[in-house]
Amino acid sequence: MHANTTIPEGLGCARAYEVTGEQRWMDIVAAYWKCAVTERGTLATGGNTAGEVWMPKMKIKARLGDKNQGTVLYCI
C-alpha cells in the first residue's frame, strides 16, 4: 500500500469522527495510527516508507536505500 494514499484516508476518518461523533470512525483512526506509527517505527525524517510503500513493521533499517527520504539518519 502506498503511504501517501493511506494517510489521507486516515485523516478522512478522523474528520468523519469529528463531524458525526460515530465511534467506528475513531476505531479506524486508532487502528491506523497503531499500524502506521506505533507498531511500525519511524525514520528520523518523520517518514516511515521506502519508495512510498510501507516497510515491514520495525524493519525499517533493513530497507534503507536510494528510495527513502533525503537523509539516512534513522531511529529504530
OpenMM code with the backbone's topology and positions (N, CA, C; nanometers):
from openmm import Vec3, app, unit

residues = "MET HIS ALA ASN THR THR ILE PRO GLU GLY LEU GLY CYS ALA ARG ALA TYR GLU VAL THR GLY GLU GLN ARG TRP MET ASP ILE VAL ALA ALA TYR TRP LYS CYS ALA VAL THR GLU ARG GLY THR LEU ALA THR GLY GLY ASN THR ALA GLY GLU VAL TRP MET PRO LYS MET LYS ILE LYS ALA ARG LEU GLY ASP LYS ASN GLN GLY THR VAL LEU TYR CYS ILE".split()
positions = [
    Vec3(0.0830, -0.1179, 0.0000),
    Vec3(0.0000, 0.0000, 0.0000),
    Vec3(0.0876, 0.1245, 0.0000),
    Vec3(0.0470, 0.2236, -0.0725),
    Vec3(0.1194, 0.3500, -0.0747),
    Vec3(0.0841, 0.4331, 0.0479),
    Vec3(0.1871, 0.4768, 0.1197),
    Vec3(0.1649, 0.5579, 0.2396),
    Vec3(0.0937, 0.6877, 0.2050),
    Vec3(0.1320, 0.7475, 0.0924),
    Vec3(0.0745, 0.8781, 0.0599),
    Vec3(-0.0724, 0.8695, 0.0174),
    Vec3(-0.1265, 0.7508, 0.0027),
    Vec3(-0.2701, 0.7387, -0.0222),
    Vec3(-0.3452, 0.6966, 0.1037),
    Vec3(-0.2799, 0.6245, 0.1942),
    Vec3(-0.3490, 0.5819, 0.3155),
    Vec3(-0.3557, 0.6930, 0.4204),
    Vec3(-0.2587, 0.7839, 0.4198),
    Vec3(-0.2613, 0.8944, 0.5164),
    Vec3(-0.3873, 0.9798, 0.4983),
    Vec3(-0.4224, 1.0228, 0.3762),
    Vec3(-0.5473, 1.0989, 0.3602),
    Vec3(-0.6713, 1.0191, 0.4005),
    Vec3(-0.6685, 0.8890, 0.3813),
    Vec3(-0.7827, 0.8074, 0.4239),
    Vec3(-0.7975, 0.8119, 0.5758),
    Vec3(-0.6848, 0.8022, 0.6458),
    Vec3(-0.6882, 0.8115, 0.7915),
    Vec3(-0.7384, 0.9474, 0.8379),
    Vec3(-0.6915, 1.0526, 0.7711),
    Vec3(-0.7370, 1.1876, 0.8054),
    Vec3(-0.8866, 1.2037, 0.7775),
    Vec3(-0.9337, 1.1439, 0.6695),
    Vec3(-1.0765, 1.1496, 0.6376),
    Vec3(-1.1603, 1.0816, 0.7448),
    Vec3(-1.1114, 0.9708, 0.7961),
    Vec3(-1.1835, 0.9021, 0.9038),
    Vec3(-1.1846, 0.9872, 1.0306),
    Vec3(-1.0725, 1.0552, 1.0583),
    Vec3(-1.0679, 1.1441, 1.1752),
    Vec3(-1.1700, 1.2565, 1.1598),
    Vec3(-1.1784, 1.3112, 1.0411),
    Vec3(-1.2761, 1.4186, 1.0162),
    Vec3(-1.4186, 1.3655, 1.0269),
    Vec3(-1.4422, 1.2452, 0.9753),
    Vec3(-1.5757, 1.1861, 0.9859),
    Vec3(-1.6153, 1.1705, 1.1327),
    Vec3(-1.5196, 1.1333, 1.2185),
    Vec3(-1.5482, 1.1237, 1.3617),
    Vec3(-1.5831, 1.2603, 1.4199),
    Vec3(-1.5071, 1.3626, 1.3808),
    Vec3(-1.5354, 1.4981, 1.4298),
    Vec3(-1.6764, 1.5434, 1.3926),
    Vec3(-1.7164, 1.5100, 1.2713),
    Vec3(-1.8462, 1.5556, 1.2206),
    Vec3(-1.9620, 1.4737, 1.2768),
    Vec3(-1.9440, 1.3416, 1.2808),
    Vec3(-2.0562, 1.2543, 1.3187),
    Vec3(-2.0544, 1.2094, 1.4641),
    Vec3(-1.9347, 1.2034, 1.5228),
    Vec3(-1.9224, 1.1509, 1.6580),
    Vec3(-1.9372, 1.0004, 1.6657),
    Vec3(-1.9453, 0.9337, 1.5494),
    Vec3(-1.9621, 0.7879, 1.5468),
    Vec3(-1.8318, 0.7190, 1.5841),
    Vec3(-1.8372, 0.6318, 1.6829),
    Vec3(-1.7194, 0.5650, 1.7365),
    Vec3(-1.6442, 0.4825, 1.6316),
    Vec3(-1.7148, 0.4290, 1.5344),
    Vec3(-1.6476, 0.3446, 1.4344),
    Vec3(-1.5377, 0.4210, 1.3615),
    Vec3(-1.5578, 0.5511, 1.3393),
    Vec3(-1.4543, 0.6297, 1.2714),
    Vec3(-1.3307, 0.6433, 1.3599),
    Vec3(-1.3510, 0.6649, 1.4894),
    Vec3(-1.2372, 0.6747, 1.5808),
    Vec3(-1.1658, 0.5409, 1.5933),
    Vec3(-1.2401, 0.4320, 1.5878),
    Vec3(-1.1791, 0.2989, 1.5929),
    Vec3(-1.0866, 0.2787, 1.4731),
    Vec3(-1.1298, 0.3241, 1.3559),
    Vec3(-1.0468, 0.3143, 1.2357),
    Vec3(-0.9211, 0.3987, 1.2511),
    Vec3(-0.9370, 0.5213, 1.3018),
    Vec3(-0.8222, 0.6106, 1.3218),
    Vec3(-0.7231, 0.5482, 1.4195),
    Vec3(-0.7711, 0.4949, 1.5288),
    Vec3(-0.6831, 0.4331, 1.6286),
    Vec3(-0.6102, 0.3132, 1.5707),
    Vec3(-0.6794, 0.2308, 1.4942),
    Vec3(-0.6158, 0.1142, 1.4322),
    Vec3(-0.5116, 0.1577, 1.3292),
    Vec3(-0.5428, 0.2617, 1.2533),
    Vec3(-0.4473, 0.3133, 1.1542),
    Vec3(-0.3219, 0.3661, 1.2231),
    Vec3(-0.3395, 0.4460, 1.3273),
    Vec3(-0.2246, 0.5027, 1.3996),
    Vec3(-0.1368, 0.3915, 1.4557),
    Vec3(-0.2007, 0.2902, 1.5130),
    Vec3(-0.1254, 0.1771, 1.5686),
    Vec3(-0.0441, 0.1086, 1.4606),
    Vec3(-0.1054, 0.0837, 1.3454),
    Vec3(-0.0378, 0.0146, 1.2348),
    Vec3(0.0699, 0.1016, 1.1709),
    Vec3(0.0396, 0.2283, 1.1478),
    Vec3(0.1297, 0.3155, 1.0723),
    Vec3(0.2409, 0.3756, 1.1562),
    Vec3(0.2185, 0.3941, 1.2854),
    Vec3(0.3163, 0.4658, 1.3683),
    Vec3(0.3668, 0.3812, 1.4844),
    Vec3(0.2766, 0.3411, 1.5716),
    Vec3(0.3163, 0.2748, 1.6954),
    Vec3(0.3901, 0.1436, 1.6703),
    Vec3(0.3385, 0.0598, 1.5832),
    Vec3(0.3980, -0.0722, 1.5599),
    Vec3(0.4980, -0.0744, 1.4459),
    Vec3(0.5117, 0.0315, 1.3706),
    Vec3(0.5961, 0.0303, 1.2520),
    Vec3(0.7338, 0.0904, 1.2759),
    Vec3(0.7410, 0.1944, 1.3549),
    Vec3(0.8655, 0.2680, 1.3709),
    Vec3(0.8673, 0.3836, 1.2718),
    Vec3(0.9555, 0.4781, 1.2941),
    Vec3(0.9591, 0.5970, 1.2105),
    Vec3(1.1021, 0.6394, 1.1845),
    Vec3(1.1311, 0.6803, 1.0631),
    Vec3(1.2622, 0.7344, 1.0315),
    Vec3(1.2762, 0.8715, 1.0954),
    Vec3(1.3983, 0.9141, 1.1197),
    Vec3(1.4218, 1.0436, 1.1841),
    Vec3(1.3664, 1.1586, 1.1012),
    Vec3(1.3484, 1.1399, 0.9721),
    Vec3(1.2923, 1.2438, 0.8863),
    Vec3(1.1428, 1.2567, 0.9053),
    Vec3(1.0851, 1.1677, 0.9831),
    Vec3(0.9406, 1.1670, 1.0009),
    Vec3(0.8744, 1.0712, 0.9047),
    Vec3(0.9526, 1.0121, 0.8163),
    Vec3(0.8982, 0.9172, 0.7200),
    Vec3(0.8987, 0.7759, 0.7743),
    Vec3(0.8228, 0.6908, 0.7120),
    Vec3(0.8215, 0.5502, 0.7514),
    Vec3(0.7922, 0.4609, 0.6305),
    Vec3(0.8369, 0.5070, 0.5139),
    Vec3(0.8149, 0.4303, 0.3921),
    Vec3(0.9419, 0.4267, 0.3080),
    Vec3(0.9452, 0.3383, 0.2115),
    Vec3(1.0525, 0.3317, 0.1127),
    Vec3(0.9858, 0.3263, -0.0238),
    Vec3(1.0180, 0.4219, -0.1104),
    Vec3(0.9524, 0.4270, -0.2402),
    Vec3(0.8035, 0.4489, -0.2271),
    Vec3(0.7611, 0.5173, -0.1210),
    Vec3(0.6212, 0.5465, -0.0913),
    Vec3(0.5394, 0.4223, -0.0591),
    Vec3(0.6060, 0.3138, -0.0246),
    Vec3(0.5373, 0.1904, 0.0115),
    Vec3(0.5742, 0.1577, 0.1558),
    Vec3(0.4753, 0.1166, 0.2359),
    Vec3(0.5023, 0.0837, 0.3758),
    Vec3(0.6105, -0.0222, 0.3869),
    Vec3(0.7001, -0.0042, 0.4820),
    Vec3(0.8017, -0.1039, 0.5122),
    Vec3(0.7460, -0.1975, 0.6193),
    Vec3(0.8021, -0.3178, 0.6310),
    Vec3(0.7554, -0.4093, 0.7348),
    Vec3(0.7732, -0.3461, 0.8736),
    Vec3(0.6851, -0.3803, 0.9637),
    Vec3(0.6897, -0.3253, 1.0985),
    Vec3(0.8255, -0.3506, 1.1624),
    Vec3(0.8825, -0.2443, 1.2183),
    Vec3(1.0082, -0.2462, 1.2924),
    Vec3(1.1250, -0.3060, 1.2120),
    Vec3(1.1187, -0.2996, 1.0806),
    Vec3(1.2251, -0.3494, 0.9924),
    Vec3(1.2750, -0.2384, 0.9011),
    Vec3(1.2607, -0.1138, 0.9442),
    Vec3(1.2947, -0.0011, 0.8586),
    Vec3(1.4426, -0.0026, 0.8199),
    Vec3(1.5289, -0.0270, 0.9159),
    Vec3(1.6736, -0.0227, 0.8894),
    Vec3(1.7129, -0.1146, 0.7732),
    Vec3(1.6509, -0.2294, 0.7647),
    Vec3(1.6839, -0.3256, 0.6593),
    Vec3(1.6428, -0.2763, 0.5211),
    Vec3(1.5524, -0.1787, 0.5129),
    Vec3(1.5030, -0.1315, 0.3843),
    Vec3(1.5603, 0.0028, 0.3407),
    Vec3(1.6506, 0.0620, 0.4212),
    Vec3(1.7074, 0.1898, 0.3819),
    Vec3(1.7816, 0.1743, 0.2499),
    Vec3(1.7626, 0.2674, 0.1600),
    Vec3(1.8269, 0.2599, 0.0290),
    Vec3(1.8107, 0.3909, -0.0455),
    Vec3(1.8059, 0.3844, -0.1770),
    Vec3(1.8012, 0.5054, -0.2588),
    Vec3(1.6602, 0.5601, -0.2799),
    Vec3(1.5594, 0.4988, -0.2240),
    Vec3(1.4215, 0.5460, -0.2421),
    Vec3(1.3601, 0.5954, -0.1109),
    Vec3(1.4446, 0.6363, -0.0167),
    Vec3(1.3982, 0.6861, 0.1116),
    Vec3(1.3943, 0.8383, 0.1092),
    Vec3(1.3651, 0.8954, 0.2239),
    Vec3(1.3656, 1.0401, 0.2373),
    Vec3(1.5079, 1.0918, 0.2206),
    Vec3(1.5254, 1.2222, 0.2318),
    Vec3(1.6523, 1.2862, 0.1990),
    Vec3(1.7665, 1.2679, 0.2946),
    Vec3(1.7575, 1.1764, 0.3890),
    Vec3(1.8668, 1.1530, 0.4828),
    Vec3(1.8720, 1.0058, 0.5184),
    Vec3(1.9853, 0.9617, 0.5663),
    Vec3(1.9971, 0.8222, 0.6076),
    Vec3(1.9958, 0.8081, 0.7594),
    Vec3(1.9651, 0.9157, 0.8311),
    Vec3(1.9526, 0.9070, 0.9760),
    Vec3(1.8258, 0.8288, 1.0087),
    Vec3(1.8332, 0.7481, 1.1106),
    Vec3(1.7154, 0.6722, 1.1475),
    Vec3(1.7148, 0.6415, 1.2971),
    Vec3(1.5959, 0.6215, 1.3498),
    Vec3(1.5767, 0.5822, 1.4885),
    Vec3(1.4959, 0.4533, 1.4883),
    Vec3(1.5566, 0.3476, 1.5298),
    Vec3(1.4868, 0.2185, 1.5269),
    Vec3(1.5034, 0.1507, 1.6619),
] * unit.nanometer
topology = app.Topology()
chain = topology.addChain("A")
for resn in residues:
    res = topology.addResidue(resn, chain)
    for name in ("N", "CA", "C"):
        topology.addAtom(name, app.Element.getBySymbol(name[0]), res)
